[in-house]
Amino acid sequence: MRNGTVLLLLAALVLAGAACLTAPGTGSASAATVASTDSGAPSAIVMFPVSAKPNPKGSAMTPTVFNHLNHEKAIEKCETCHHTGDPVACGTCHTVEGKAEGKFVTLERAMHATDIHKRTDQNTPSSCVSCHAKQTRERQECAGCHAILTPRHDAAWCATCHNAKGSMTHQQLRAGIEGTLPLEENEAIAAKAEQAQKPNRLLTPMHGPYKVSIDALSEKYLPSNFTHRRHVSSLMERIRNDKLARAFHNSPAVLCSTCHHRSPLSAKPPKCGSCHTKEIDRMHPNRPNLKAAYHLQCMGCHKGMNVSRPKDTDCTTCHKARP
């Protein structure tokens, strides 16, 4: 990733600054079970709502485990996150209240901002959320669903990252907020929290139908036979092979929400016609009619993934003309 001199500098700086956003454990045995990074930085570390105040308002934030090892493998340059070129802990400059060293950008904004102004004279910062959102836009395997769906930023979404509180004592939590938690304890807690994560149990393609006959609008054309299981299998395979996707697709039926986007998560969601009527609903004028809903979903996903076939104008590929 870098030459030896820079690696040693990175390791020294991270170790020096890590206490600013660290958390605890009871020793290094647990941390030793995590593979080492190439840079010498901690493999996984807990990020706390660092504050200069004893009881900051932001201390209600559940601490986050940051897996440096996974991110180091996925990101080409350290400056993507350490945007100043100085690879110290984020809490060195960004705190709950914000401070001069971080241009008064709070920790919350540094990690969640998506409206980041592009810099022309220096490296443009990335937040955790903006970097993840960029991945969903630029990766072909992600872009199909995410082109037509915005994830709900609810408690379950937040808990994907904010998941470390149960792995520490109250005293360790306070020390992490105050920036006094020893690095060794922080790494041990991070390893403990990582090990406590349960594997995602998603629904399998077999939970859904093999094919679905879409016939509600079959007047000019024959019903369209949607290869449901084939589509689900393709998307499921992509999620299984990607750590970022597995982390956020953490509910059994979450994949179903791409198409069944307003329904409760379930292996048996209601039909599209339950919400989308053949004609525009006067009570819900902004809701697409059924034909538009089908085409926005199908064509939107194909366009997002750069699927060349079928073409938008080739109607008879999906539904054959009536004889």
Secondary structure, DSSP 8 states (H G I E B T S, - for coil): ---HHHHHHHHHHHHHHGGGG----S-STTGGGS---SSSS-SEEEE----SSSS-GGGGS--EEEEHHHHHHH-S-GGGTSTTS----GGGT--SS--GGGTT--HHHHHH-------SSS-----HHHHHHHHHHH-HHHHHHHTT-----SHHHHHTT---GGGS-HHHHHHHHHT---HHHHHHHHHHHHHH--------GGGS-S-EEE-TTTTSB--EEE-HHHHHHHHHHHHHT-HHHHHH--STTGGGGGTSTTS-S-SS---GGGT--SS--TT-TTS--HHHHHHHHHHHHHHHTT--SS-TT-GGGTS-B--
